[in-house]
C-alpha cells in the first residue's frame, strides 16, 4: 500500500451527520480520513454526495460498534492497511427513543450502551498502541452531548441520566437487565447514560494514560445539531419541530457543517491540545462562537464512579 504523508484520523459513524461533515472538514484540511462505518455503501454515497475528494483523502472501513468481534476485526484490518494513526474520533451513536423492549448486541448487552459506550471503550483501548506511535500530537476525541448534564438546559428534560451504582455493568447486562443502573428499560435514558459513560471514559483515559503516552484525550459538544440522522428513529413531528425549536427558541442550533468544522478543529488545531477537556461553544451560539472548557456533569466528573465503570467495562469487553 502506498504510504502518504498526511496525518491519519479514524472517525466512527462517518456515513452521516456530524461524523460525515467532520470527515469532509478534515479531508479539506489535508488529513487522510478512515471512515469507520457499519454500512459501506451508504458511506460511499454520502462521501460522494458531499464531494469529498476521493483521490488519497479517505477510505471506508467496516465496523459495527455493537459487536465486540467487529471492533477487534476493524483494528486488525486498520493495522493491515499500514496506516499510521494520529487521531481517533469516537462519534458514532445510536438513539432509539421509541423502543418498547431493549434490543441486544451479539454479546447480549443492551444495544445503545453496547454501541455508544462499550464498542468505543474497546476501540479506544486497542488503538492506544497505534496513537502512541504518532509523530505529531496524537488526539483521541469522544463526542459528548448536552443531554448528559442535568446542570444544563438541554439536560433537564427527563428522563435524567443516572448510572446508579453500575449494577447493570456488574451483572453483565444479562437478561432481564438492560440498564446500567439495573432498573427498568427506558430507551432515552439508555442513550443518555451511554453518553455519561463516554465522558467518564475520556476522563479516565486522561487520568490513566495522558502522562505516559502524550495522547491528548478530550470531548466536545459541538452544539445542537437538530437535523442529524441521530433523530431518524423519532416521531416525524419531532423531526420537524425540534430544529425550529433549537433555532428560534433556545439558540442552541448549529448546522451539521458547523458541527463538523468544530470536530475537525478539536482534532487538528493546536489550541485544542489540552487533555482531559470537555469543549463547548455555549448553549447560545454567539456569532464569534468562541470555544471554552466546560465543566461536565457531577456524575461525569465522579472519579470513583469512572474508575469502577472502567474496571467493569474492561471485564465486559474482554480486556481485563
WONORWO-V49830 format. One line per field, one symbol per residue. ss: DSSP state (h for helix, s for strand, l for the rest). psi: psi as a letter, one per 20 degrees, with the letter a starting at -180 (. if undefined). burial: + if it has 9 or more other ideal C-beta (glycine too) atoms within 8 Angstrom, else -. A space follows every 10 residues. Layout:
ss: ???
psi: ???
burial: ???
//
This chain:
ss: lllllllsss ssllllhhhh hhhhhhhhll lssssssllh hhhhhhhhhl lllllllsss sslllllhhh hhhhhhhhhh llllllssss llllllllll lllsllllls hhhhhhhhhh hhhhhhhhhh hhllllllss sssllhhhll llhhhlllll llllllhhhh llllllllll llllllhhhh hhhhhhhhhh hhhhhhhhhh hhhllsssss sllsllllhh hhhllhhhhh hhhhhhhhhh llsllhhhhh hhhhhhhhlh hhllllssss llllllllll lsslllllhh hlhhhhhhhh hhhhhhllll
psi: ppprkqqppp pqljirbhgg hhgghhhhjj qppoooqhng gghggggghj lpphojirqp qppoiiohgh ghgggggghh ijqrphqpon hqqqomijqh qqqqrhijqp hhhgghfggh ggggghiggg hhiqibnqqo pppaqhiioi iqgiiiprqq qoickkhggh jkkqqjphqh jiaqpohghg ggghhghggg gghggghhig ghhjppprrq ojronijqih jhjrphgghg hghgghgigh jipqqhgggg ggggghghph ikipqjqoqq jqhooqgimp qrpqprqghi jnhggggggg ggggghjkh.
burial: -----+++++ ++++++++++ +++++++--- +++++++--- -+++-+++-+ -+----++-+ ++++++++-+ +++++-++-- +---++++++ +++++++-+- -+--+--+++ ++++++++++ ++++++++-+ ++-+---+++ +++++++++- -+-++----+ +-++-++++- +-+---++++ ++--++++++ ++++++++++ +++++++-++ --+-++++++ ++++++-+-+ +--+---++- -++++++--+ ++++-+-+++ ++++++++-- -+--++++++ +-+-+----- +----++-++ ++--++++++ +++++++---
//
